[in-house]
Amino acid sequence: MNASNDTRISEFALLGFSEEPELQPFLFGLFLSMYLITVCGNLLIILAVSSDSHLHTPMYFFLANLSFVDICFTSTTVPKMLVNIQTQKKTITYESCITQMYFFILLAGLDNFLLTVMAYDRFVAICHPLHYTVTMNPQLCSLLLLVSWIMSALHSLLQTLMVLRLSFCREMEIPHFFCELRQMIQLACSDTFLNNMVLYFAALLLAGAPLAGILYSYSKIVSSILGISSAQGKYKAFSTCASHLSVVSLFYCTSLGVYLSSAAPQSSHASAVASVMYTVVTPMLNPFIYSLKNADIKGALSVFFRGKP
């Protein structure tokens, strides 16, 4: 990994989780299983929604898109990690690293925005049920999805361009299993003040604002549910958003865990382990959370596979 004009290097080394040879087969089997479960589970959600006309509603429209994003999100990191484990080669080219980082930021942002849009959908459905069909029309749903893609793409492009301006002057080892933005900034040998400012401002704006929107939506949802007189009505209203609330909690709690672990001293390995939760575990669990107690999804899959409800 030789430097070019003391500003560019040709490769990075992804250190991953462990260099112990006896652990490599276990890690390969573990992450291959988790990746296959993630892909198959989210594909089933997409198949169920697309094959059943009863599920052609805003809630399931966004759910299918979330499943698609989760497949792509996991695919940006896990396949490369599996190849590195299998071949015992930890290198990744500079261009591949930048590309991986771009798509990782893009898809992580999309996850964030889609969860926010889904919270708004539940807010309209529970707090304004009579206006739900008119408000959440196909045009608005498509517009919300398009805006989410555009904002995520622009943010990812900004962060990538900010990294491209950095200089890497020596042999580089990334103590992670993928090219994570914060790790890239820390490894640069040029001034990173502007990068850190952009990183923290974007995190505050693009993560804080959606989280505030989700919290506001659920404060109104809880208030509306408490105003329902019957216990059965309360349960029915809560059950329509319980799955989404579980996914939101899992996503933000694991993301917070990664942030806290990376802020601690000498925490690169802990940060890599914590990152597995929201890059692999959360996308894997989402299909189970949305389908286990969802009669509509289970019914659609039953029709799809057996031809009967």
matplotlib code that plots the C-alpha trace (Angstrom):
import matplotlib.pyplot as plt

x = [0.0, 2.3, 1.5, 1.1, 2.5, 1.9, -1.8, -3.4, -3.0, -4.1, -5.6, -6.9, -6.8, -10.1, -9.1, -12.6, -13.3, -10.6, -7.4, -7.4, -7.6, -9.7, -12.5, -12.7, -15.0, -17.3, -17.5, -18.0, -20.9, -22.5, -22.5, -23.4, -26.4, -27.5, -27.1, -29.2, -31.9, -31.9, -32.2, -34.8, -36.9, -37.0, -37.7, -40.7, -42.1, -41.7, -43.3, -46.2, -46.9, -46.5, -48.6, -51.6, -53.8, -55.2, -51.7, -51.4, -51.8, -49.4, -48.2, -47.2, -45.9, -43.3, -42.7, -41.8, -39.4, -37.9, -37.3, -35.7, -33.4, -32.5, -31.4, -29.2, -28.0, -26.7, -25.3, -23.0, -20.9, -21.5, -20.5, -17.2, -16.6, -17.4, -15.0, -12.3, -12.8, -12.9, -9.8, -7.9, -7.3, -8.3, -7.5, -10.0, -9.0, -9.3, -12.0, -14.0, -13.8, -15.1, -17.9, -18.9, -18.9, -21.2, -23.8, -23.6, -24.4, -27.1, -28.9, -28.5, -30.1, -32.9, -33.6, -33.9, -36.2, -38.4, -39.0, -39.9, -42.4, -43.9, -44.4, -46.2, -48.3, -49.3, -50.0, -52.5, -54.1, -54.7, -55.2, -57.0, -58.6, -61.4, -58.8, -56.3, -57.2, -57.3, -54.1, -51.9, -52.7, -50.4, -49.0, -47.9, -46.5, -44.4, -43.3, -42.2, -40.2, -38.6, -37.7, -36.2, -34.0, -32.9, -32.0, -30.1, -28.2, -27.2, -26.1, -24.1, -22.5, -21.5, -19.9, -18.1, -16.7, -15.5, -13.6, -12.1, -10.4, -8.5, -4.9, -3.8, -0.1, 0.8, -0.2, -3.8, -5.5, -9.2, -10.2, -13.6, -15.3, -16.3, -15.2, -17.0, -17.1, -15.8, -12.9, -11.9, -11.8, -9.8, -7.2, -6.6, -3.3, -4.6, -6.8, -10.2, -11.9, -14.3, -15.1, -16.0, -18.1, -20.0, -20.4, -21.8, -24.0, -25.4, -26.0, -27.9, -30.0, -30.6, -30.9, -32.1, -34.9, -36.4, -36.2, -38.0, -40.7, -41.1, -41.3, -43.9, -46.0, -46.0, -46.8, -50.0, -50.7, -50.4, -52.7, -55.3, -55.1, -55.7, -58.7, -60.4, -63.0, -62.9, -60.0, -60.4, -60.3, -57.0, -55.5, -56.4, -55.1, -51.8, -51.3, -51.2, -48.1, -46.4, -44.2, -43.0, -42.3, -40.3, -38.2, -37.7, -36.5, -34.1, -32.7, -32.1, -30.9, -28.3, -27.2, -26.8, -24.9, -22.5, -22.0, -21.3, -18.9, -17.0, -16.8, -15.1, -11.3, -9.6, -13.0, -12.5, -13.2, -16.2, -17.5, -17.1, -19.0, -21.7, -22.1, -23.2, -26.4, -27.7, -25.9, -26.8, -29.0, -31.6, -32.3, -32.5, -35.0, -37.3, -39.2, -39.8, -41.1, -43.4, -44.7, -45.0, -48.2, -49.3, -52.2, -52.2, -48.6, -49.0, -52.2, -50.5, -47.6, -49.9, -51.8, -48.5, -47.0, -50.0, -52.6, -55.1, -55.5]
y = [0.0, 2.7, 6.4, 8.4, 11.9, 11.6, 12.2, 9.0, 5.3, 2.5, 0.2, 0.1, -2.9, -3.8, -5.4, -6.9, -8.5, -11.0, -12.2, -15.6, -18.3, -20.7, -18.0, -17.4, -20.4, -19.5, -15.8, -16.8, -19.2, -16.7, -13.7, -15.8, -17.2, -13.7, -12.3, -15.0, -14.7, -10.9, -11.2, -14.0, -12.4, -9.0, -10.5, -12.3, -9.0, -7.5, -10.5, -10.5, -6.8, -6.9, -10.0, -9.1, -6.2, -5.8, -4.7, -2.0, 0.7, 3.4, 1.5, -1.6, 0.5, 2.1, -1.3, -2.9, 0.0, -0.4, -4.1, -3.3, -0.7, -3.1, -5.7, -3.2, -1.8, -5.1, -6.0, -3.0, -4.5, -8.2, -9.7, -7.9, -9.0, -12.7, -12.6, -11.2, -13.9, -16.7, -15.5, -14.3, -11.1, -8.0, -5.3, -3.1, -0.6, 3.1, 3.4, 0.5, 1.9, 5.3, 3.6, 1.4, 4.4, 6.4, 3.6, 2.9, 6.5, 6.7, 3.6, 4.4, 7.8, 6.1, 3.8, 6.9, 8.8, 5.9, 5.2, 8.8, 8.7, 5.5, 7.3, 10.1, 7.5, 5.9, 9.4, 10.2, 6.8, 6.9, 10.7, 11.6, 8.3, 10.0, 11.9, 9.1, 8.0, 11.5, 12.6, 9.6, 9.4, 7.7, 11.0, 12.1, 8.6, 8.7, 12.3, 11.4, 8.4, 10.6, 13.3, 10.7, 9.3, 12.8, 14.0, 10.8, 10.9, 14.6, 13.9, 10.9, 12.8, 15.7, 13.4, 11.4, 14.6, 15.8, 12.5, 12.8, 16.1, 14.3, 13.1, 9.6, 9.6, 6.2, 2.5, 2.5, 0.0, 0.5, -1.2, -2.1, -4.5, -1.8, 1.7, 3.6, 7.4, 8.3, 5.9, 7.3, 10.8, 9.7, 8.0, 11.1, 12.9, 16.3, 18.7, 17.2, 20.1, 20.9, 17.2, 16.8, 19.9, 18.7, 15.2, 16.5, 19.1, 16.5, 14.1, 16.8, 17.8, 14.6, 12.3, 14.7, 16.2, 12.8, 11.5, 14.7, 14.0, 10.4, 11.5, 14.1, 11.7, 9.1, 11.7, 12.5, 8.8, 7.9, 10.9, 9.7, 6.1, 7.2, 9.0, 5.8, 4.6, 0.8, -1.4, -3.3, -0.1, 0.9, -2.4, -2.4, 1.2, 0.4, -2.9, -1.0, 0.9, -1.5, -3.2, 0.2, 1.4, -1.7, -1.2, 2.5, 1.7, -1.0, 1.3, 4.3, 2.4, 0.4, 3.6, 5.4, 2.4, 2.7, 6.4, 5.9, 3.1, 5.1, 8.1, 6.0, 5.8, 2.7, 1.6, 0.7, -3.0, -2.2, 0.1, -2.5, -5.1, -2.5, -1.6, -5.2, -4.5, -1.8, -3.0, -6.7, -7.6, -4.8, -5.5, -9.2, -8.7, -6.3, -8.9, -11.0, -7.9, -6.9, -10.4, -12.5, -10.8, -9.4, -11.5, -9.5, -10.4, -14.0, -14.3, -12.9, -15.2, -18.2, -17.3, -16.7, -20.1, -22.4, -20.6, -20.3, -18.1]
z = [0.0, -1.3, -1.1, -4.2, -3.9, -0.1, -0.6, -1.9, -1.2, -3.3, -0.6, 2.9, 5.3, 6.9, 10.2, 11.0, 14.3, 14.9, 13.3, 15.1, 12.4, 14.5, 14.7, 11.0, 10.1, 12.9, 11.8, 8.2, 9.0, 11.4, 9.1, 6.0, 7.9, 9.1, 5.6, 4.0, 6.6, 6.0, 2.3, 2.3, 5.1, 3.4, 0.0, 1.5, 2.7, -0.7, -2.4, 0.1, -0.5, -4.3, -4.7, -2.6, -3.7, -0.2, 0.9, -1.7, 1.0, 2.2, 5.2, 3.2, 0.4, 2.7, 4.4, 1.1, 0.3, 3.8, 3.1, -0.2, 1.4, 4.2, 1.6, -0.1, 3.2, 4.4, 1.0, 1.1, 3.9, 4.6, 1.2, 1.2, 4.8, 3.9, 0.9, 3.2, 5.8, 3.2, 1.3, 4.4, 2.4, 4.3, 1.7, -0.1, -2.8, -2.3, -4.9, -3.5, 0.0, -1.2, -3.1, -0.2, 2.1, -0.3, -0.5, 3.2, 4.1, 1.4, 2.6, 6.3, 5.6, 3.6, 6.6, 8.8, 6.5, 5.8, 9.5, 9.9, 6.9, 8.4, 11.7, 9.9, 8.1, 11.5, 12.9, 10.1, 10.3, 14.1, 14.7, 11.5, 10.3, 8.3, 6.3, 5.9, 2.4, 1.1, 2.9, 2.2, -1.5, -4.0, -5.2, -1.6, -0.9, -4.0, -3.3, 0.3, -1.1, -3.8, -1.3, 1.0, -1.8, -2.9, 0.6, 1.4, -1.9, -1.5, 2.1, 1.1, -1.9, 0.5, 3.0, 0.2, -1.4, 2.0, 2.4, -1.1, -0.1, 2.7, 2.4, 3.6, 3.9, 5.2, 5.2, 6.5, 8.7, 9.3, 12.7, 11.3, 8.9, 6.4, 5.4, 8.1, 7.7, 11.2, 10.9, 7.5, 9.0, 12.0, 9.8, 7.6, 8.0, 6.8, 8.6, 9.4, 11.3, 8.4, 8.0, 11.6, 11.6, 8.5, 10.1, 13.4, 11.8, 9.4, 12.2, 14.2, 11.2, 9.4, 12.4, 15.1, 13.0, 11.9, 15.5, 16.7, 14.0, 15.2, 18.8, 18.0, 15.9, 18.7, 21.4, 19.3, 18.7, 22.4, 23.2, 20.7, 21.9, 25.5, 24.4, 23.0, 25.5, 24.9, 25.7, 22.5, 20.5, 22.3, 21.6, 17.9, 17.5, 19.3, 17.4, 14.1, 15.2, 17.6, 15.0, 13.7, 17.2, 17.8, 14.7, 15.4, 19.0, 17.7, 15.0, 17.2, 20.3, 18.3, 16.5, 19.8, 21.1, 18.2, 18.8, 22.5, 21.9, 19.3, 21.6, 24.3, 24.3, 22.7, 21.4, 17.8, 18.3, 20.5, 17.8, 15.1, 17.2, 18.1, 14.4, 13.7, 15.5, 13.2, 10.0, 10.2, 13.1, 12.7, 9.0, 9.8, 12.6, 10.8, 8.7, 11.9, 13.8, 11.0, 10.1, 13.3, 14.6, 11.2, 9.9, 6.6, 5.8, 6.9, 4.8, 1.8, 2.0, 2.5, -0.7, -2.5, -1.6, -1.2, -3.3, -0.5, 2.6]

ax = plt.figure().add_subplot(projection="3d")
ax.plot(x, y, z, "-o")
ax.set_aspect("equal")
plt.show()
